[in-house]
Amino acid sequence: MSRTPRPGSLYEGPSDPSRDYLNAGVTPPISRYEVKAGDPILIRFTSGVSNEAPGQWTAMVAKPVFDHATGLHTLIPAGTRVVGTYDQMMTVGSERLPGGATRLIFPGEGGGSLDLGSMPVGDQAGYSGMRDEVNHHYGRLILNTVLIGLAGAGAQLTQPHGSSSYGHGIDASQILAAQLGLQFGQVGAEYARRQLQNKPTHTIRPGWTGTIQVTQDVAFAGEWVEGVGFVP
């Protein structure tokens, strides 16, 4: 018996000739000396990073990078400087700091530099984002949670409840105290709620080791020769 494939199931039914071939063909290399997308570049940070203020980071290539085809030709020598940026706008509770490598600066007089755009940085295991020390400010979160509760309780307690024990109505001083208590309670609760939205503090210390995740093929004019530069 034939069965009708269900949407989203692994069984897709008969082959569709219109989908048998990719629309793209194989792109031939344009140079003998290429680093391909997916090749990792191991780097070691020379500056510290904290997401509490915007800025950039610097690192050094920790291990030479060889050509993808043969693995015999050095294209990015160890000691090449790396410059990058990081994303300060993060979500609450995030465990990793997004960052990107923007430039390679080769050593020596004839080294030059290479614009990387913004290639993502990850750890040595290949996970995207940088992670070293993370402070979620749990003490501050607990304190602000308590403050919200106290502000609400204080505002409630300052409100007049019926008439006084002598049968008289609420006087002006009680109304003033009630309004002040309500306003202070609302302001305190709003401040505490805003503090609960504080993002974690990420610190990347000098010496942290990660990888640049190459996202585009990079063609070089030649291989790197120490003291000379790129030689075709």
Backbone torsions as a table, in degrees:
resi	resn	phi	psi	omega
1	MET	NA	137.9	176.7
2	SER	-82.1	152.5	177.9
3	ARG	-124.9	146.7	179.5
4	THR	-87.7	126.4	-178.7
5	PRO	-64.6	138.5	177.0
6	ARG	-84.9	142.4	176.8
7	PRO	-58.0	130.9	178.8
8	GLY	84.9	-3.8	-179.4
9	SER	-82.3	163.1	-179.9
10	LEU	-68.9	-31.0	179.0
11	TYR	-79.9	117.3	-175.8
12	GLU	-105.5	3.7	178.4
13	GLY	80.8	-163.4	-177.2
14	PRO	-61.6	154.0	178.6
15	SER	-67.2	141.6	177.1
16	ASP	-103.0	111.8	-176.2
17	PRO	-55.6	-28.1	-178.9
18	SER	-71.2	-13.4	-179.1
19	ARG	-115.5	8.0	-177.0
20	ASP	-70.8	-27.2	-175.4
21	TYR	-118.7	142.7	172.0
22	LEU	-68.9	149.4	177.8
23	ASN	-72.2	-25.1	-178.4
24	ALA	-93.9	146.8	174.8
25	GLY	-102.2	176.4	179.1
26	VAL	-71.9	128.7	177.8
27	THR	-92.1	119.1	-179.6
28	PRO	-71.1	151.0	177.5
29	PRO	-64.3	148.8	179.3
30	ILE	-102.2	-3.3	179.8
31	SER	-152.0	153.4	173.1
32	ARG	-71.1	-19.3	-173.4
33	TYR	-114.4	93.7	-176.9
34	GLU	-133.6	143.5	166.1
35	VAL	-105.3	128.7	-174.3
36	LYS	-99.1	158.4	175.4
37	ALA	-56.7	133.2	-178.1
38	GLY	99.8	-16.3	175.9
39	ASP	-71.4	129.2	-179.3
40	PRO	-84.9	148.3	173.0
41	ILE	-119.6	112.2	-177.7
42	LEU	-77.3	127.9	-178.2
43	ILE	-130.6	156.3	177.2
44	ARG	-129.9	125.4	-175.1
45	PHE	-68.1	137.1	174.7
46	THR	-106.7	-9.0	177.3
47	SER	-127.6	158.6	177.0
48	GLY	-89.3	158.1	-178.5
49	VAL	-133.4	137.4	171.1
50	SER	-138.3	130.2	-177.1
51	ASN	-78.3	5.8	177.4
52	GLU	-72.9	-15.4	178.1
53	ALA	-145.0	144.4	178.8
54	PRO	-69.7	156.2	179.1
55	GLY	170.4	-163.6	178.5
56	GLN	-129.0	167.0	177.6
57	TRP	-125.5	159.5	176.9
58	THR	-128.7	148.7	-179.9
59	ALA	-149.2	173.9	175.3
60	MET	-124.6	143.0	173.9
61	VAL	-66.1	122.3	-173.4
62	ALA	-86.8	-22.1	-176.8
63	LYS	-141.4	139.2	-179.7
64	PRO	-59.9	147.8	176.5
65	VAL	-109.5	127.3	-177.0
66	PHE	-104.7	166.3	-178.4
67	ASP	-64.3	148.0	-174.6
68	HIS	-68.8	-35.7	-171.6
69	ALA	-70.6	-47.5	-173.5
70	THR	-116.8	-24.4	-176.3
71	GLY	71.4	18.6	-176.4
72	LEU	-106.3	-21.1	-172.6
73	HIS	-109.3	126.1	177.0
74	THR	-74.3	125.8	178.8
75	LEU	-111.6	-36.3	177.2
76	ILE	-126.3	106.7	-175.9
77	PRO	-75.7	156.1	172.1
78	ALA	-62.6	140.9	-177.2
79	GLY	98.5	-8.1	174.9
80	THR	-63.1	133.9	-179.2
81	ARG	-80.2	141.6	177.5
82	VAL	-119.3	133.3	176.2
83	VAL	-118.8	138.2	-179.0
84	GLY	-152.7	178.7	179.2
85	THR	-129.3	171.9	176.7
86	TYR	-138.7	159.6	-176.1
87	ASP	-92.8	111.7	-179.0
88	GLN	-79.2	-24.5	-179.1
89	MET	-83.0	102.0	-175.6
90	MET	-123.4	167.6	177.2
91	THR	-93.1	157.0	178.3
92	VAL	-64.4	133.1	177.7
93	GLY	86.7	2.7	-178.9
94	SER	-66.6	142.1	-176.9
95	GLU	-100.4	-12.6	-176.3
96	ARG	-132.1	148.3	179.7
97	LEU	-100.6	113.6	178.8
98	PRO	-66.8	136.9	178.8
99	GLY	-147.1	158.7	179.4
100	GLY	-139.3	142.7	175.2
101	ALA	-88.2	128.7	-175.3
102	THR	-108.0	-29.9	-177.5
103	ARG	-146.3	147.6	165.9
104	LEU	-111.0	131.8	177.8
105	ILE	-118.2	111.6	-174.0
106	PHE	-78.9	148.6	-177.6
107	PRO	-73.9	160.2	176.0
108	GLY	86.8	169.8	-176.4
109	GLU	-68.4	-37.1	-176.9
110	GLY	-97.5	18.1	-173.2
111	GLY	-72.6	-48.8	-176.3
112	GLY	73.9	-167.0	-178.6
113	SER	-143.7	164.1	-177.9
114	LEU	-132.9	124.9	177.8
115	ASP	-81.7	121.1	-178.2
116	LEU	-96.6	-1.6	-172.5
117	GLY	76.3	-103.6	171.4
118	SER	-157.4	81.3	-179.8
119	MET	-82.4	132.0	-173.6
120	PRO	-65.3	151.1	178.7
121	VAL	-111.9	137.6	177.6
122	GLY	-134.3	-175.3	178.5
123	ASP	-85.7	-176.7	-175.6
124	GLN	-68.8	-22.5	179.6
125	ALA	-83.0	-6.4	178.5
126	GLY	97.9	-0.5	177.5
127	TYR	-73.6	135.5	-178.1
128	SER	-69.5	145.9	178.7
129	GLY	95.0	157.4	-179.3
130	MET	-103.7	136.6	178.7
131	ARG	-143.8	121.4	176.0
132	ASP	-132.2	-83.2	176.3
133	GLU	-111.9	130.7	-178.5
134	VAL	-126.4	126.4	176.7
135	ASN	-114.9	110.4	-178.9
136	HIS	-86.8	-2.5	178.3
137	HIS	56.6	49.4	-178.0
138	TYR	-64.1	-35.4	177.7
139	GLY	-60.7	-41.9	178.6
140	ARG	-66.7	-38.0	178.8
141	LEU	-62.7	-43.7	179.5
142	ILE	-64.3	-44.3	179.9
143	LEU	-60.1	-44.7	-178.4
144	ASN	-69.8	-31.4	174.5
145	THR	-63.7	-42.7	177.3
146	VAL	-64.1	-40.6	179.8
147	LEU	-62.6	-37.5	177.7
148	ILE	-61.8	-44.0	178.5
149	GLY	-63.9	-43.2	179.8
150	LEU	-66.4	-39.2	179.7
151	ALA	-63.2	-42.4	178.9
152	GLY	-65.9	-42.5	179.0
153	ALA	-66.2	-40.9	180.0
154	GLY	-63.8	-41.4	178.3
155	ALA	-63.2	-38.5	-180.0
156	GLN	-67.4	-41.4	-176.9
157	LEU	-69.4	-27.1	-178.1
158	THR	-80.3	-9.5	-178.7
159	GLN	-78.6	136.8	179.2
160	PRO	-67.5	142.0	-179.1
161	HIS	-120.4	94.0	176.9
162	GLY	73.2	-160.1	-179.0
163	SER	-89.9	167.4	178.8
164	SER	-72.6	172.9	-177.5
165	SER	-68.8	-15.6	-179.7
166	TYR	-94.2	5.2	177.3
167	GLY	84.4	1.8	179.4
168	HIS	-85.4	158.8	177.9
169	GLY	-75.6	-177.4	-178.6
170	ILE	-77.3	129.6	-178.5
171	ASP	-90.8	177.4	-175.4
172	ALA	-64.2	-37.4	-178.8
173	SER	-65.4	-36.2	178.0
174	GLN	-68.7	-38.7	177.4
175	ILE	-64.4	-42.9	179.3
176	LEU	-62.8	-45.7	179.3
177	ALA	-62.5	-38.2	179.8
178	ALA	-64.5	-43.6	-179.3
179	GLN	-67.0	-42.1	177.8
180	LEU	-62.7	-44.9	179.2
181	GLY	-61.6	-39.2	179.3
182	LEU	-65.9	-44.0	-179.3
183	GLN	-65.5	-45.8	178.3
184	PHE	-61.6	-39.3	179.3
185	GLY	-63.8	-42.7	-179.6
186	GLN	-67.0	-43.9	179.4
187	VAL	-63.7	-44.4	179.9
188	GLY	-62.8	-42.0	180.0
189	ALA	-66.2	-41.1	179.5
190	GLU	-64.7	-42.1	177.9
191	TYR	-61.5	-45.2	-178.8
192	ALA	-64.5	-38.5	178.7
193	ARG	-64.4	-39.1	178.1
194	ARG	-64.7	-37.1	179.2
195	GLN	-66.0	-29.3	178.5
196	LEU	-66.7	-19.4	-179.6
197	GLN	-88.1	2.4	-179.8
198	ASN	-61.5	137.0	-180.0
199	LYS	-81.6	156.2	177.9
200	PRO	-66.8	154.9	177.1
201	THR	-94.4	120.6	177.5
202	HIS	-103.2	129.8	176.8
203	THR	-122.9	122.5	174.3
204	ILE	-107.9	114.5	-174.9
205	ARG	-84.7	151.8	173.5
206	PRO	-55.5	136.6	-176.7
207	GLY	101.1	-11.7	177.6
208	TRP	-62.9	136.9	-176.1
209	THR	-111.4	130.8	178.4
210	GLY	-146.1	-164.2	-178.9
211	THR	-135.8	145.7	166.3
212	ILE	-86.8	126.2	179.7
213	GLN	-93.2	100.0	-175.9
214	VAL	-64.5	125.2	-176.4
215	THR	-108.3	-9.5	177.3
216	GLN	-139.3	150.5	175.8
217	ASP	-64.7	141.4	179.3
218	VAL	-124.1	121.6	179.7
219	ALA	-101.6	133.6	179.4
220	PHE	-110.1	153.5	-179.0
221	ALA	-73.6	-21.4	-179.0
222	GLY	-173.5	-172.8	177.8
223	GLU	-91.1	157.9	-177.7
224	TRP	-83.2	130.2	176.2
225	VAL	-121.2	124.7	-177.8
226	GLU	-57.3	130.3	178.6
227	GLY	82.3	-8.6	-179.0
228	VAL	-117.1	-46.5	-174.9
229	GLY	112.8	-149.0	-178.0
230	PHE	-83.7	127.9	-179.4
231	VAL	-120.1	122.4	179.9
232	PRO	-62.8	NA	NA
